């Protein structure tokens, strides 16, 4: 992406807890980043890497990658976000992009911007969790142990635990700190939450991974 295109676009500046640094994201890269950031299988990523897919048969034309990702198992691949309206207008049809990816010498996943935006509830929930993950709350091994122990008990008792249940168990007097710990454990992949279909609330179900 050229400098002029970058400054004409909607640019989001955020902090990545996974990387421990600031990230600069353009348009739908922000939504894609939230999914990447909260994927515990991903160890590292880079936004707008200096890499691209050669568009065949458009000689000399390259479609830049939006992300480069490295998983916990060492797998590496690029992520290319397809914007149907803007890319089709530039002669870069979905079929062309898919064929070019198949012939590329690097692994690449194609994410459609329209499909990401349909996951509205999931996106909203991740946006709500992010500030809690970043909150400078005191780290407490004891609280994390109590939280995980409670979820283990709930699983053994076949009694699904909700966010409110966990807060009540830890103590409502420290609800703010407890909320941060829950969010961090979701982010790190130690616990999972029902985030796909229902808005984040006290009724959100939590369980061990």
C-alpha positions in Angstrom: 0.0 0.0 0.0 1.4 3.4 -1.0 1.7 6.3 1.5 -1.1 8.2 -0.2 -3.5 5.1 0.0 -2.6 4.7 3.6 -3.5 8.3 4.6 -6.7 8.2 2.5 -7.9 5.1 4.4 -9.5 4.7 7.8 -6.5 4.0 10.0 -6.8 2.5 13.4 -4.0 2.6 15.9 -4.3 0.0 18.7 -2.1 -1.8 21.2 -1.6 -5.5 20.8 -1.3 -7.4 24.1 0.0 -10.4 22.1 2.9 -8.4 20.6 3.3 -5.9 23.4 3.5 -3.0 20.9 1.3 -0.6 18.9 -0.2 -1.8 15.6 -1.4 0.4 12.7 -4.4 -1.1 10.9 -6.2 0.0 7.8 -10.0 -0.4 7.3 -11.0 -4.1 7.6 -7.5 -5.0 8.9 -8.9 -3.9 12.3 -11.6 -6.6 12.3 -9.2 -9.2 11.1 -6.6 -8.2 13.7 -9.2 -8.8 16.5 -9.7 -12.4 15.3 -5.9 -12.9 15.1 -5.2 -11.2 18.4 -7.7 -13.4 20.3 -6.6 -16.6 18.6 -4.5 -18.5 21.2 -3.1 -20.7 18.5 -1.3 -17.7 17.1 2.1 -16.9 18.7 3.2 -13.9 16.5 2.0 -11.8 13.6 3.0 -8.8 11.6 0.6 -6.3 10.0 1.1 -5.2 6.4 4.3 -7.3 5.9 6.5 -6.4 2.9 5.1 -9.4 1.0 2.5 -9.9 -1.6 0.9 -12.3 -4.1 1.8 -12.1 -7.8 -1.4 -11.6 -9.7 -1.4 -13.9 -12.7 -1.8 -13.2 -15.6 -1.5 -9.5 -14.7 2.3 -9.2 -15.3 4.1 -7.2 -12.6 0.9 -6.7 -10.5 1.1 -7.7 -6.8 -1.6 -7.8 -4.2 0.0 -7.0 -0.8 -0.6 -9.2 2.2 -2.5 -7.8 5.1 -0.8 -10.0 7.8 1.9 -12.6 8.2 1.1 -15.1 11.0 3.1 -17.7 12.9 1.3 -20.2 15.0 2.3 -21.9 18.3 3.3 -25.0 16.3 5.5 -23.0 13.9 3.1 -23.0 11.0 3.4 -19.7 8.9 1.0 -18.2 6.4 -0.2 -14.9 5.0 -3.6 -13.4 5.4 -5.1 -11.4 2.5 -8.4 -9.6 3.0 -10.7 -9.4 0.0 -12.8 -6.3 -0.4 -15.2 -7.1 -3.1 -16.3 -3.6 -4.1 -13.0 -1.9 -4.2 -10.9 -4.8 -5.5 -13.4 -5.7 -8.3 -13.4 -2.1 -9.4 -9.6 -2.4 -9.9 -10.0 -5.6 -12.0 -9.0 -7.9 -9.1 -11.9 -10.3 -9.0 -12.3 -13.0 -6.4 -11.5 -15.7 -8.9 -8.3 -13.9 -10.0 -7.1 -13.6 -6.4 -8.0 -17.3 -5.6 -6.1 -18.5 -8.7 -3.1 -16.4 -7.9 -3.0 -17.7 -4.3 -3.1 -21.3 -5.6 -0.1 -20.6 -7.7 1.9 -18.6 -5.2 5.0 -19.9 -3.6 3.8 -19.0 -0.1 0.9 -20.2 2.0 -1.9 -17.7 2.2 -5.5 -17.5 3.6 -8.1 -15.4 1.9 -10.5 -13.7 4.3 -13.5 -11.9 2.8 -14.3 -8.5 4.5 -18.0 -9.0 4.0 -17.9 -12.3 5.9 -16.0 -10.8 8.8 -18.5 -8.0 9.2 -21.3 -10.6 9.4 -19.7 -11.8 12.7 -21.0 -8.6 14.3 -21.7 -10.0 17.8 -18.3 -11.8 18.0 -16.5 -8.6 16.9 -18.3 -6.5 19.5 -17.4 -8.9 22.2 -13.8 -8.9 21.3 -13.8 -5.1 21.2 -15.2 -5.1 24.7 -12.7 -7.7 26.0 -9.6 -5.9 24.6 -9.5 -3.0 27.1 -9.9 -5.5 30.0 -6.9 -7.5 28.7 -4.9 -4.2 28.4 -6.0 -2.9 31.8 -2.9 -2.5 34.1 -4.5 -4.6 36.9 -2.3 -6.3 39.4 -1.3 -9.8 38.3 -2.4 -12.3 40.9 -1.4 -16.0 40.5 -3.7 -16.7 43.4 -6.7 -15.2 41.7 -6.0 -17.0 38.5 -5.7 -20.3 40.4 -9.0 -19.7 42.2 -10.7 -18.9 38.9 -9.4 -22.0 37.1 -10.2 -24.2 40.1 -13.8 -22.9 40.2 -14.2 -23.7 36.5 -12.8 -27.1 37.0 -15.3 -27.7 39.8 -18.1 -26.5 37.6 -17.1 -28.8 34.8 -17.0 -31.8 37.2 -20.4 -30.9 38.6 -21.8 -30.5 35.1 -22.9 -27.0 36.1 -22.0 -24.4 33.5 -20.4 -21.4 35.0 -21.3 -17.9 33.9 -19.2 -14.7 34.1 -21.4 -13.6 37.1 -20.9 -16.9 38.9 -17.1 -16.5 38.6 -17.2 -12.9 39.9 -19.4 -14.0 42.9 -17.0 -16.8 43.7 -14.0 -14.5 43.6 -15.7 -11.6 45.5 -17.7 -8.7 44.1 -15.4 -6.3 46.0 -12.7 -7.0 43.5 -15.0 -7.4 40.5 -12.9 -4.9 38.4 -9.7 -6.9 38.9 -11.5 -10.2 38.4 -13.0 -9.0 35.1 -9.5 -8.3 33.9 -8.2 -11.7 34.9 -11.1 -13.4 33.1 -10.4 -11.4 29.9 -6.7 -12.2 30.1 -7.3 -15.9 30.5 -9.7 -15.9 27.5 -7.0 -14.0 25.5 -4.3 -16.5 26.5 -6.5 -19.5 25.6 -6.7 -20.9 29.1 -10.5 -20.5 29.3 -13.1 -20.2 26.6 -16.3 -18.1 26.5 -19.5 -18.1 24.5 -18.7 -15.1 22.4 -20.0 -16.0 18.9 -23.8 -15.5 19.2 -24.6 -13.6 22.3 -23.4 -10.2 23.6 -20.9 -10.3 26.4 -22.8 -10.1 29.7 -22.9 -11.6 33.2 -24.6 -14.6 31.6 -21.7 -15.4 29.3 -20.7 -19.0 29.9 -17.1 -19.7 30.8 -15.3 -23.1 30.8 -11.8 -24.6 30.8 -10.2 -25.3 27.4 
